[in-house]
Amino acid sequence: MNAVTPNEVGISREIVVIGSGFAAQQLVKSLRKLDGERPIRLITADSGDEYNKPDLSHVVSRGCAAAAMTRLTGADFAEQQRITLLPHCQVLGIDPARRTLLTSQGSFPYGQLVLATGASAARPEIPGSEHLVTLNSQQEYAAAEGLIQQARRIMILGAGLIGCELAMDIASDGREVTLVDLAGSPLGSLLPAALTQPLQQALRSQGVRLQFGTGLARVDAQPGDGWRATLSDGRVSSQDLVIAAIGLTPNLDLARGAGLAVERGILVDDRLQTSDPHIFALGDCVQWRGQLLPFLQPIVLGANTLAKTLLGTPTLLTLPPMLVKVKTPRYPLQLAGRTQGEDLAWQCRWNSQGMVAEAHGEDGELCGFVVGGDQMSAAFPLLRQLPR
């Protein structure tokens, strides 16, 4: 890992990937399936260990320790994939003109660079926000593991996909859970309120307190232990732990510093190329066709596409209709297509244990759907009917 001089930069064939999350590791695997010899360097601020991130929503019910989540150590992953790994290495800047990275372990050239810098858990801008726990990585879970094990009263801020999964999981362990959201119903950015009623009933049946239409105003330390949580409607409660699950904010500092085009995420074209022809981006940090895509399936498809482009066969990313799964065991949901909009006409079939809800556009064609409860098997036939 010797530092390089600028005149070496132009001859580098190495693909350098910044990050070690699911997107980075999926890209390395895709590259290696196509080319066993191309030099690949993975630079990450953590250990580079491989783990299954969706498991973070279910660690309490499974009694899973943070260390036990590791599937493969970074060193073993690097050996298995025959790459150079720089763990615990901070990338300080990118010099696109010289195609060089400045890091805490020296400067390195790149032939092609991939930013897989991910996203950070968002925090509300309120007094005491530094006291909130986030669970967006194995490292964050490890830091909060002791607190989570001891807490009996837990408030979860945000009733989106992750917040609902966490609430149901934690409540299944007999904890007192309060779920708070500014929206009037859970999954507010994904579904009409009426379609979430069975999920709300399932959460209430576990004892989860649902406090919708209000936000968290402040968090203060209490004498002794725990926290005093004050909601925007004035209600106050004592909590042992407050978890923020209000969404993700793409990590854009490196891209901005390199002069790349960014908006909500790093702007990429259909080849996942940024505004610099030698720099690409993948995963939670990306904005593609105006969308952020923080889901596993588009990352897998993106990694497969990008691997071909990086190895000399320019390939365009196309995404078929994709299922979003809400892993709330007492009332699971799956949805796909367009499920929000005043123009949608819904056709719903309900029974005591589940539902199938079809969204039709103004032309009468199916454009989205939601299935829940015991009707999950209806998802794939409907998925095949969605326009591609």
Secondary structure, 3 states (H helix, E strand, C coil): CCCCCHHHHHHCCCEEEECCCHHHHHHHHHHHHHCCCCCEEEECCCCCCEECHHHHHHHHHHCCCCHHHEEECHHHHHHHHCCEEECCCCEEEEECCCCEEEECCEEEECCEEEECCCEEECCCCCCCHHHCECCCCHHHHHHHHHHHHHCCEEEEECCCHHHHHHHHHHHCCCCEEEEEECCCCCCCCCCCHHHHHHHHHHHHHCCCEEEECCCEEEEEECCCCCEEEEECCCCEEEECEEEECCCEEECCHHHHHCCCCECCCEEECCCCECCCCCEEECCCCEEECCEECCCHHHHHHHHHHHHHHHCCCCCCCCCCCCCEEECCCCCCEEEEECCCCCCCEEEEEECCCEEEEEEECCCCCEEEEEEEECCHHHHHHHHHHCCC
